[in-house]
Amino acid sequence: MSAKQNFEELTKELPNVGKTLFVPLLGRARAKHFDIPFEDIKAEKLAQNYELGHHIYLSSLFSKACIVRARAFDEWVRSSLGHDGILISLGAGLCTRHQRLSRETHNAQTFEVDFPEVIGLKRKLYGEGPGQLFLASNILDDTWALEVKKNLLAQKGINQPFFITLEGVGMYLTPEQITTLMKLLKSHFPGAQFAFDYISPWLVSRAYLLPAISQTNSQFHFAPDNIREFAKQHQLILKTDKSIVTELLDQSTLGKFFRKGPWSSLYKMAWFQLP
């Protein structure tokens, strides 16, 4: 069976928007092409095996954004948890952070939550490693949270540091869904660390400007006007607010002259502590 047939067979049960799962994976796989200090061996192998570059259009800029974002999340998780603690990846998609941070070699627990069809795809591509558990659930349903706590109670207990990530997902949720998620997290994981990436309101109606998104007919919905006001609204402690665009500009000599322009707010990420 050819790589093209493999890819079509692999994705036939996914909705069109589901194919966006492969966008960040392909981006991460290209890190060596851009000489960015980042490595994702599993992504590289999958991109090669399924010839993802032939099926997904991904510009150099968008690829770099995927790499810069993943690297920043990795750094936050590593600095917060070290090699211990509990990592929860919401809307995990084809995330490989558990392997990139060598959590399996330190017996650290990672829970990856996504829709059943996505979890099914993950299991086809690569199974759960040591300390890694895939949970098939809507992230807005507290079924996954109860399963996490049940699993931990049977092992180490729940009195451990938590870091919860929402990477490449929040902008596709509605403001009402974000509010539902915030309530769920505060109820089940008080005091946990939480991080997400977010876009500016200007981009909400302009997904068509990003071919990697528009080719799947995906739509943006959530974009906070002011991240400090968002934190205040949901009783969160804002720890860090970082511009992904600024870091992208820093990759080039010319870009450094424009790093403080208004476009720095187009795409950012924030780290909070839950109350």
N, C-alpha and C positions, 0 to 999 in steps of 0.2 A: 504494500500500500504506500502511495507517495505521501510526501509531507503535506501536500495540499489536501489530499483525501483525509489524512490523519487529522488535520486541523478542522476540516468541515465535519468530520465524524465527531470530533471532540466537542464542538460547539453547537451541534444541531439542536440540542434541547435547551439551549440558553436563549432568553429573549435578546433582541438586538442590543439593548443597553448592556446586557451581560458581557458583551465582547469588550467593553471598556476595562474588564478585569485584566486583559492582556496588555493594555497600554502602559501602566507603570512597570509591569514586569519587563516589557521590551525596553523601556527607557533605562531601567537599572542595568539591564544586560549590556548596554552600550557604554558603560562608564569608562572602559579602557580606551574607547575611540576618542574620548575627549580629554584623556589624561587627568581625570578627576580622581583624587585619592579615595576610592570606594570600590568595593568588590562584592559581587553577588554571584557566586559560582553556580548556584542552583538556577538562577534566572538566565545566566549565560547558556547553560545546557538546554533548558527548555526552549529558549528562543532559537537555538540552533536546530534542535530536533524537529521543531514544528515550523521552521522557516517563517517566524512571525513577521519579519520585515517584509515579506511578500504579501502578507494578508492585512497588515495594519500600517496606515500612513502615520508616521510620527516624525515631526520636524526635529532638527537638532536642538532648538530652544526648548521644546516640550520635553525632549529626552533629558536634557540637563535639569529641567525643573523637577522631574521625577527623581533624579539622582540626588539633587540637593535636598529635596524634601525628605527622602528616605534617610539620608545621612544625618540630617538634623534630628529626626525622630529617634534614630539609633543613639545619638549622643545624649539626648534628654533621658531616654530610658536607662542607658548605661550609667549616667551620672546620678540618677535617682535610686536605682535598684542595685547597681553593681552586678554581681553574679547571682544574687538572691532575689527574694521578693516575687510578687505575682504580676505577670504581664497579661493584660486582657486587650485583645485587638478586636474592635467592633467593625463590622463590615470588612473583615480581614482580606477578602479577595484572595489573591495569590501572593500574599505577604510571606516573606522568608526571613523575617527578623529573628525568629527563634534560632535559626541556623547561623545567621550573620553574627549574632552576638554570642555564639557558642554557649547558649543557655543549656543545651542538652548535655554538654560535658560537665556542667556544674549542678545537674539535677534540679534546675530551676523550672518552675511551672509556668507554662504559657497556654492561655485559652484563646482560641480563635473562633469568632462567632460570625456566621453569615447564613444566607438563605440555604435551604436544603440542596437546591440544584448547584449552588456554588461549592458547598462542602463535598457534594458528590464529585464535582470536577476536581477539587483539590486531591481527593483520594485516588482519582484516576492518575493524576500527574505525579503525586508524591504523597506517601502516607504520613501518619503522625510519627514524629521522632520521640525519643525519650523525653518525658516531661511535657510533651505537647498534646493538647486535646482539642479536637475540632467539635464545635457545637452548632448543630443545624437549627437555627432559630432566627426569627425576625428580631433585630436589635431593640425594637420598641416594645417587645413583649418581655416581661420579667422572667420568663421560663429559663432563659440562659443564666440569669443572675442567680436564681435558685439552684440551678445545676452546678454552677461554680462553687457556691458555698457548701453544697452537699458534698461535692468532691473533695474540697479542702478539709472539711470537718472529718472526713474519713481518712485523711492523710496527716497533714501538718497542723491543721487548725487554721482559723482565719485571722489570727492576730499577727499579720504580716503586712509589709508595705505593698500597696497596689499601685500600678501605673496602667491607666486605661487610655488607649489611643483610638482616635476616629480619623483615620488617614484617607484622604481622597473620597470622602463620603458625605460630609456635612453639607456641602453646597447643593447636593441633590435632594436633601430633605427640605420640607417646608418649615417655616418658623414654628408652626404648631407642633410638628414632629420633634423638632429640637427641644422645645419646652417639655414634651413628654419624656424625652430621653434624659434631660437634666433631672427631672423629678425622680426617675427610676434610679439613676446613678447615686443621687444624694440619699435616697432611701436605703439602698443596699450596700453602698460602699462609702460611708462617711469618712472624710479625711483623706481619701485617695487622691493621687495625682491624676490629672486628666489633660490631654492635649488634642487639639485638632488643627487642621488647616482651613483657611477660609478665604473667600474672594471679596472684592469690593462690590457694592451695589451696582456700579457702572457695568460690571461684567454679566450681571444676571440675565439681561435680555440680549447678550451678545455672544452666546455659546457658538454661534455660527462662525465666529472669528477663529475658532480653534478646531481645525479639521479632525483631530483625534477624537473630539467630542461630538461635533456635528455629524460625522459620518455614521454615528450610532443613534442619531435622533434624540440624544439625551438633552435634558433641560436643567438649568441651574435654578434654584429657588431661594436658598438661605444665604444671606450676606449681611452680617451685622454692620450697621452704620458706624458704631463706635465700640470697640472691644472692651473698653473700661465700663461703659454703660451696660454692655451685655453681662459682664462679670457681676456688676452691682445688681442687675435684675435677677440673676439666678443665685445670688449670695455666694459667689465664687471668689477666691483669692487669686488675682492675676499675678503670676510669677514672672513670666517672660512673654514678650510679643516680638516676633521676628519676621522680617520681610524676606520672603523667598526671592522676590524680584531683585532686591538689592544684592543678594548673594550671587544671583545669576550674572548681574552686571559686573560684579567683582571678578568674574572669570575672564574678562577681557580688559586690556589696558584702556581702551576708549570708553568702555562701560563705566569705569570708575569715576569719570567726570560727570556722569548723569545719575549716580546712585542716590542722590538726595532729591530727585525730582518727584512729581506727584504720582508717577507710575509705581513708586515703591510700595504703595498701598494696594495695588491691584491684586496681589496674592501674598498672603501672610500665614503665619501659624502662631498659635498661642498655647501657653502651658499654664494650667490652673491647679489649685488645690480645692477639692470639694469641702464644704463645711461639715 
